[in-house]
Amino acid sequence: MRLSTNLFYQRAQDSLTQSQSRLDKVQLQLTKQTRILSPADDPIGNSQVLALDEKLAQNSQFDRNSVTLENNLSREESVLSNIVGFVQRARVLANQAGNGSYSQENREALALELRNIEDAIFDFTNAQDESGEYIFAGYQNRIQPMNYDQVTQSYSYDSDDGQRQIQLSPSLYLPAGDPGSKVFGTLSNRVDVEFTGGNNLVNSLTASDRDALANYWDAGDAATQSATINFVGGNYEIVDGGGTTVATGAYTAGDTISYQGLEINTSNDVVNGDSITFDINEPVSRNLLTQIGDLASALENSDGNQKFSYREEIASSLTAFDDAISNLTDTQAKVGARLNVLENTRLSNADLEIVNKKARSDIADVDYSTAITDLVKNETIYSAAQQVFTRVSRLSLFDYL
């Protein structure tokens, strides 16, 4: 077969180019530590690698999310722990305030400590993270959630009830915090009973069934929400505002009379012919901070005679503080549960990342022993092709003349 000079050189160039290309490919595989340099190298393997890369990137995002969530929950847990301590101390002070031997100076000292507790809890309810976001503000985390109204001398929660969710896995979202409305919000309804003509015949009044009391008020009208207890001939009778006798029973001075969820402990000074008239007003709900402030005000303004309204404020505070501690510890338990789920999910994600990285390595990573062998082989082929071309290209008929 006769070859023209041009065809000879073209074929030689093609051979050298192919050898150079194979050599470059092996060198690039070793440099990039992967055998798949383009989809054409392994179409199926390339699609698998892309899917695994997406999963690994997603897992990295989940890992960053878990760090953010852990910081948020740990911060909330710490704040809640501090608030629980303050509320427990406030409850101790409320108990001490019921001591009949305390002077006004003693009560003012208790009030001063309660004011300090009030300020400390107020700061905690408006706690912020490192980004300046309020941790108890729901979705509106750039707006201060708890505020004080100088006119009404009460606190209000001015954000929403939302819970931001953070994704930790393809199907798992966990709350990043709790809104202040649920943590510090409405406590048990405060009993609001107003006695007509004083309450010298009443030692104490407590709400043994607050739900029953609230339902009674909701279902009644202005007439039936007032009542009079008459003491006649060793008995008592309760007459509502409409003049209807709604309850009767035997009575001994000092007995406790039950009515619509109320427990009315009467004085030993009650005699036949006496009566106690009272109005049951709409039960009042207060949040934790307002309750502490109201108790402090009652202590500051007490005249030392341990009047009914003062004793009722103490009783109401004790109930409210118990509710608050229950709310706070329930929230602490939820935060702890989220941290446990977070840790377990993080471990699961770490295991999954190892599996995905190994699967990717098995598909895409270069086999060094094979690649080095191919490198040496292709270097040899390329070198030989160069030498053959050089020698053949120098041949001439004139060499044989």
Sequence and secondary structure as in RCSB ss.txt:
>XXXX:A:sequence
MRLSTNLFYQRAQDSLTQSQSRLDKVQLQLTKQTRILSPADDPIGNSQVLALDEKLAQNSQFDRNSVTLENNLSR
EESVLSNIVGFVQRARVLANQAGNGSYSQENREALALELRNIEDAIFDFTNAQDESGEYIFAGYQNRIQPMNYDQ
VTQSYSYDSDDGQRQIQLSPSLYLPAGDPGSKVFGTLSNRVDVEFTGGNNLVNSLTASDRDALANYWDAGDAATQ
SATINFVGGNYEIVDGGGTTVATGAYTAGDTISYQGLEINTSNDVVNGDSITFDINEPVSRNLLTQIGDLASALE
NSDGNQKFSYREEIASSLTAFDDAISNLTDTQAKVGARLNVLENTRLSNADLEIVNKKARSDIADVDYSTAITDL
VKNETIYSAAQQVFTRVSRLSLFDYL
>XXXX:A:secstr
    HHHHHHHHHHHHHHHHHHHHHHHHHHHHTBS SSGGG HHHHHHHHHHHHHHHHHHHHHHHHHHHHHHHHH
HHHHHHHHHHHHHHHHHHHHHHT TT  HHHHHHHHHHHHHHHHHHHHHHT B TTS BTTSTT TTS  EEEET
TTTEEEE S     EEEEETTEEEES   HHHHTS  S B  EEEET  TTEEEEEES HHHHHHHHHH  TTTT
EEEEEEETTEEEEEETTS EEEEEE  TT EEEETTEEEEE TT  TT EEEEEE   B   HHHHHHHHHHHHH
H  SS  HHHHHHHHHHHHHHHHHHHHHHHHHHHHHHHHHHHHHHHHHHHHHHHHHHHHHHHHHB  HHHHHHHH
HHHHHHHHHHHHHHHHHHT  GGGG 
